[in-house]
Every structure is written in structure tokens, then in C-alpha cells.
Amino acid sequence: MFDLDRWREIFQSINKNRLRTVMSGFTIAFAILLFTLLFGVANGLGNFFKSAFANQTQNKMFIRVWKTTKPYKGLQTGRRIQLKNNDYNYIVEEYEDDIQYKSGRINNNLLIKYKNKASNYYVRAVHSDYQFLEKSRINEGRYLNERDLKQQSKVIVIGRLLKKDLFGEKPALGKRVNVNGSSFLIIGIFSNEGGDNEERIAYIPLSTSQMIFGNNDNINEMYLGYNPNLSTDAAIAFGKRVERDMRKKLNIHPEDQSALSVRNMAEANKIVVMITFALYLIIAFIGSGTLIAGIIGISNIMIFVIKERTKEFGIRKALGAKPSSIVGMVVQESVLITTLSGYLGLSIGTYTLSLIGNNLEEKYFIKDPSVSPGIVIGATIILILSGLIAGYIPAKKAARIKPIEALRAD
């Protein structure tokens, strides 16, 4: 039940002992502030790692080739390795159960023209699954499909910003653009989480590119999305198995990293998870130390306060105050100071993180630093409970002292 007289006494006590109140509040506020900033920075680092792979699926791996740097089976160094359709088909057939998505890729820098507007853009020739490997989201129309590949159709899917460059605000779907002298029908417009560069790219069927721009069956790179049901270690083992088999097929030395490389996101994910876990352990350790320091600080202050107010408690008891009334008043005061100070520290910490924003991303790889309200509220509750205990124990002890003894206390 709300007791107005008790609250008046509490505020009178706070007003009378301003320095002690400020010291108590500062201890709590600083602990919560530091705790908020530490976890905010940790989350910012985690957000940076996530954004680095925003436009890629987490179960992705890709195969790239170049020139050999080591002799192998009588073959000289400097031999140019070239992936072809039969290499792609071999991978797809050999590892069908372990692959969710698959696509070859040919990279071109081609002139795309519409009426009097023209510029060079990256045009990627891919298979239909590539949409899922790069997280492209179709805004209008559709993506490439298997029929486009089989019929070597002259169709193109353009990025949102590429469409804006050539068409402005006018509709582009169903229009034709000139790609290095060949007419292509726009069948889709996509957006991508990877940023502006990814939205100034166009996609055409890989078979069409081989027919028109290469007159061959060459592939620059191969992209795979391994089965998401594979564990991280199983996915890493799968990538190594693919690399080993491709080296055998292409007659590449087992240690020639220049001639063939297989980059597996499972390995990167494992490293990121380990780094993030270690980071949170460090932050949790430091944050816990901060909270413990705050708890010790408020406890010491409350012990000092109770000792200082022993005579006051003796007078209250002599005038008929019950021990429970004395204990309740001290506990309420302790909880009030702890709660207000904790909220102040949380507010300053949250505001500081919002003020920092992305200013630390370029130099310190901290993106959108923020902290989960649940974590900080939990920490604040711990400090409030600590303040309650810190006030309750010495107050109960002081309330048991006989009035005559309390009045004699120094």
C-alpha cells in the first residue's frame, strides 16, 4: 500500500544526504553505462560481420581457376586452367545429394544501351539457381529459368539502379536493350542487399553468353550452395573433397593454390562464430566485473549509510517505530536510488550508441552499435536486487539494536 509519509521521509533523507545519494547513484549509473557500451560495441562488431556477407547465402562456396605455378605430371608451370561445361556437369552429377544450388558464371563488362543512354555494366552470365546464391530479390517480372538456358534466349534481368540509369522512373519491364550489339528483352528487375554496386549488374543466361559472346563452352567460375543440413565440419569436408577431385580432373598440383581455389563460406562462418563467441565471452567477463564493482560499491555505501543513521533508528524505535518500518524505509530508499540511477545509465549508454551510429564502421568495423534491451534491463534488475539486499541486511541488523544502545553508538 502506498504510504505517503514514508516517501516523504525517504526524500527528506535523500535531500539531507545529497553527497551520499550522488555517490550511490553514480556508482550504479556508471556500471550500467559501461555495461551498455560494451555490449553495444560487441553487437556492432557482430553486425559488421553479418553485413559483410549480406548479399550471399551462408551455405555458399565457389571455385575459381587461374594459371599453374607448379609443374605436375609432366605439365609445365604457367598453364592456363579453364573450366568448361563438362566440369560443371561433373560437379553437379557427382555431388547431387550434397548440393542445394548450383551455377556457373561468366563475367563480362559490356555496353548496355537504351535509346540515347548507354554505359558499360557488369553482365553476369549464370544459371537459374544463381538468384538464391546472391540473394537477389525480384521486384518486377521474373528471374532466369531453365527454359531460358535450354533455348539460349536473349533475355536479361537488370538491377534496380541500372534500370534507373537507363529508364529513370519510366517502366523497363518488357522493353529491349542493346547489349554489345545484340537485342535483349528485359524480363525482370531485381534488388540486392549487397549495396549499389550489386544493383548496377545485369544477368543473362550462361548458354546465351557462350553462344553470342564466346562461341565456346568456357565458364569463368562455379558457384555451389551446399546442403544446409550439413554441419559446419561436414560442409568444410565437402569443400575439401570437391577441391581434391577437381585438382585430379584438371591435372593440378595438390598444393598449387594459384591454379585452383575453393572458397567455402562454411570456413568463414566457423571463424566468424569463433571470433564472435570469444568476443562475447570477453565482453561478458568485463561486463560482469563492472556489475560486481557496482554491487560492491552500492553495498559499501549502504553499510556506511546504515552505520551513520544508527542513532536515527534508535530515536525512531524509542518513539515506537517497528523494526519492519525502519527496514522497509531503508530498502525503499536503496531501491529508488538504484532504479533511477540504473535508468539514467541505460539512457546515456543507449543515446551514446545511437550518436556514434556508423561513424566507427570504416576504421573500427563497428556497424549499428546497439544493445538488446533485455540484457541491459536484466543487468539493471540485478543491480536493483543487489541494492535491495545491500540495504536490507545492514538495516535489519541495525533495526535489532536496542534504542539505548543505538543512541550511544558513535
C-alpha angles and dihedrals in degrees: 000000000000110000110196094189092054092051090050090053090048093052091045089053091049092048092048093050101040096151093052091047092050091048092050093046094046092053092054097039093050092049093052092042093053091043091052094048093048095052091041091056091047091053090047091057090048091050090052092054090048094049091050088067097032095121096044134073114246093232094056130127131170137198123218132178137196137152125328119250097184130056115242134182092348093311118127130235120262092048111150112233116214127191116216139186092268090057090053092048090048092055093046094049098039096050102028094135093050097048126083099172132014137181142158119220136209117190119215135170103209139168112252115194135185116178107306096345120088140155141155116267137173108262113193119200108209147151122261095263091063090087090070095043092058098033093238112176117209111227097176133013119349144296128252115291138195092265090059089053096047094048094041087232121194095233129134138197113206133199123251094250094043087056090049091051094053104029106022109200094338120106116268103179111111093015124119126237130192113241111190091324098319125104115236128187116228107231100165147015120210141187127209135203091222095084140252097320091057090052093055092063130099130208127213131173112280092226091054092052091049090052100043107028103027111019088212142082097251123140124195099202141356124223125198134184106206122215106286089216090069115102118239092258092046090050091051090049089049091054092050090049091053091048092049093050094046091051089054093047094048096039095241124156111256091238099041101112094171095060095051133009130178114199111198120194088207089071092048091046091051092052092046092049091050093048092046092047092049090047093052091047090054092045091046090051093049092041091050089050089052092051092047090051089051092049092049090047095052091043093054092046092049092049089052091047093051091049090049092051097045093108090049090054090049091054091047091052091047088054091052104268114153120235089240090057091053093046092047093052093051093046092049091050092048093048092046093053092044094048096047093044092047091051090048092052091047092049094049091046094049092046091049091052092049089048092052091049111153095337090108097049099089098048104023104026093238113142126186096343109209140143132227109254089220093060095049094041088051090051090048091050089051090054091046091052089046089051089049092051091041090056098037101054100051091036092054090048091050092046090058093059114105114250094244091052092046091051090053093049117114 
